């Protein structure tokens, strides 16, 4: 984590800008026990199906996303969150451009 983010109030939607045709990310915290990363997805962009060995919590802070966990589709909008269980296949798609916070817990 950069020192510029410590002990300051942060407006999450302004922490990372959208980029046309891209998915961009910025790691906020990295510890042995987990990470916190903010992502910005342009409309139509996503992450293909994959798994992770630990639970991951997604919080939508702007826009609208489709998240598929073990074949089941969920639509999330600003203010929504979902936990993607460890070892379950999941994928993400921007129905409209969106920003999210991804919190991964390794212990």
Secondary structure as GFF3:
##gff-version 3
##sequence-region A 1 107
A	DSSP	three_ten_helix	3	5	.	.	.	ID=ss1
A	DSSP	three_ten_helix	12	14	.	.	.	ID=ss2
A	DSSP	beta_strand	23	31	.	.	.	ID=ss3
A	DSSP	beta_strand	34	41	.	.	.	ID=ss4
A	DSSP	beta_strand	46	50	.	.	.	ID=ss5
A	DSSP	beta_strand	56	69	.	.	.	ID=ss6
A	DSSP	beta_strand	72	77	.	.	.	ID=ss7
A	DSSP	beta_strand	81	84	.	.	.	ID=ss8
A	DSSP	beta_strand	90	105	.	.	.	ID=ss9
###
